[in-house]
Every structure is written in C-alpha cells, then in structure tokens.
Amino acid sequence: MREPLIIGWGHTPFGKHTELGPEDLIHDAATSAIEHAGLDPSDIDGVFVGTLNSGFLPQEFGASLVSLALPQLRHTPATRLENACATGSAAIWGALDALMSGRLKRVLVVGFEKMTALPSAQVGNVLLKCSFAKEEAQTEGGFAGIFGVIASEYFDRFGSQYDALAAIAAKNHRNGVDNPYAHMRKDLGFDFCRHPSEKNPFVAGPLKRSDCSLISDGAAALVISTEATTNAKSRPVRWRSRAQVNDFLPLSKRDCIRFEGAAQAWSTALHAGSVTLDDLDVVELHDCFTIAELIGYEAMGLAQHGRGGDAILEGLTRKDGRLPVNPSGGLKSRGHPIGATGVSMHAMMAMQLTGQAGAMQVPNASLGAVFNMGGTSVANYVSIMEAA
C-alpha cells in the first residue's frame, strides 16, 4: 500500500495569544484543514493530537480537547502522542500507521501548544524535561543552555561560527517576513544578528537571543486520507519516503556536535525514496537554535562535519540558493509551539509542493523534505514529499 495523502491543512498564526485557549487554537486549525480537504467533520474517523504540555497548562489529556473544539467529533476516537519537540511528527506517524493498517480511512492530525501563559524562566524549566534530567536538568539557561553547550563545543573544535549563525538567523527572519503565520515577521538583518546588543544579548554560551527560537502559542492541522477527494482546494501531497531514527538521550553518551541519529534518518529516507539531496527543491529543517540548523546541514549531507557554516556563507541554503532551507522562516521566525511544530512543518511543505505558499513560494518546487527532531537530535523524523 502506498503512503496516504495529505488532502487538507490548516494553520493558526503563531504568537502570543493571551485571549485564546487551546480549544480555540485547535478549532481554528482543524476547521480550516477539514474545509480545505472539502470534507465535513463527520467524514473524519480518527484524530491524532500532538502536544507536549508537561506543565505549560494545568490541563493534561489533550486529546479530549478536540471534541470541545469541534463537537461533531464527540464520539470520534482521539489519541494524544508526545515525543518532545518532534511531538507533531509523532502524531503524524501514528496517523499514518493507523491508515496503512486499514483501520482508518480519513484522519485529522492536530498539533498545538500554548506556552506563553508561563514566564520565560518557567518555560525553560519545562523544556529541560526534554533533556536527560538525571544529568542535564540543572543546566543554566534551560534548553538554550543545552544548545549553548553544543555551540561552545563546536566553536572550540572548529573555530568561531558567529558569522554563520548570524547569517542563518538573518536568512530565517527575512524569509519569515513573507509568512502570514509567523510569530515574528521582521527582517532583523545580518548586523543585528551578528553583534550583541542590549536588544540582542548573549543567552547561553555563544548563543544570542537572535539564535533562539520563539516561545509561541499556536496550532496546525492536517487531514490525511487513503484516497483523494473531489472537493479539496488543492492537489494532494504524499510521502515518497519517511524515516524515524532515535539516539541516546544523554549528551554524555554521544558526540554532542554530531547529530548521528539525524544523519541516519536522512540517509534512510533518501535511500528509500531513491533520491539524493540534489533532487530536492526545498527543505524545512528544525532550527530550534541556529547551531541546530548549522549542524543539520552536516547531518543531511549538505556539508562535511565542521564545515556546516559554509552552506549558509556560500548562499546554498538561501531562498535563491541551490537548496532553499526554511523559506517559511523556520522555527526561528515562525515560532516553536512545541506540539504544533512538526505538523506546521509538513503543512508548510504541502503549501510549497502545491504552489500555494504565496510570497514564501520556492519556484517550481516539486520535491521537498522535512526534518523535525525531538531533544538534542534524539527523536529524528525525515519526510521526503511530493505532490500527488
């Protein structure tokens, strides 16, 4: 059986939504996705929900919120999945497995998170639960501190990467200007991102505020089906291949500046899809911190180990480069509401591959890839995707 099809998608703007509860975010994204697919809620026979929570909200049991958002789904089976910052992709994988088993035919996948109700320091403490708590829970600076350690180690081995990290941040913020769903639609420019200032101080190790993704609220949704529908508002999108590869949770058991699980996931997905990087037109790459995008270039095979900075400094990953990375602005500009991120990345890719990305559009994009990771390249998901 071939991989099922994405036939609809929906997306809320990411940002600080004080006035909206999780049910509101779910409603807006899910309703848009179902309408985009040309369906009615009664056509959905399963719901898969991605949300980390882990203290962002007092409400656990996130799958139960879907029927409050869409009462028509009151009796529809709904299940929550969680896999740190790859929670959205975990929900998608669960949906795909259920569809391919023949148990379900049309499913709704919703990823959401409401993070801004907590002060930033508490958000950092929540996110640290995605590290190996026994060894890393006291890291100063929260998860930024974890990636600050990674960045410091990379700098120690391969020299200053300030120019490369600033170029990545500037690229993604420039791209985010064109994304109507992005949390920050502001072109910060290379100089602002390169030089520390009162508005852009160091946060952890060599990472400045401009190197860190945003604390955001938001939701994204997909309708995935075993067959196309006649009333959908766009062509469907399918997986050419996909892979999930995990790695050790503790940084102490790995070389922290080699994303080995990510590299294996990329290699597996590309081989299964009978494609190479040269065949790809666009990539959405997990950039929770700019150092993650830089090492991500190496994991995907775009640059040799220790030379990830070359990919951005030579312009390869800019929107007009050989392989545009994060034309949506990435997590850096779009925002990173944890459970929504993986679903959002796939929705952004679906827009690209069907020519519906608006000002974000990469011309003639027909084959793309999504890389979403949980933790420090612990849970690694790669999707190779094309229009059906």
Secondary structure by P-SEA (a helix, b strand, c coil): cccccccccccccccccccccaaaaaaaaaaaaaaaaccccccccbbbbbbcccccccccccccccccccccccccbbbbbbcccaaaaaaaaaaaaaaaaccccbbbbbbbbbcccccaaaaaaaaacccccccccccccaaaaaaaaaaaaaaaccccaaaaaaaaaaaaaaaaccccccccccccccccccccccccccccccccccccccccccbbbbbbcccccccccbbbbbbcccccccccccccccccccaaaaaaaaaaaaaaaccccccccccccccccaaaaaaaaaaaccccccaaaaaaaacccccccccccccccccccccccccaaaaaaaaaaaaaaacccccccccccccbbbbbbcccccbbbbbbcccc
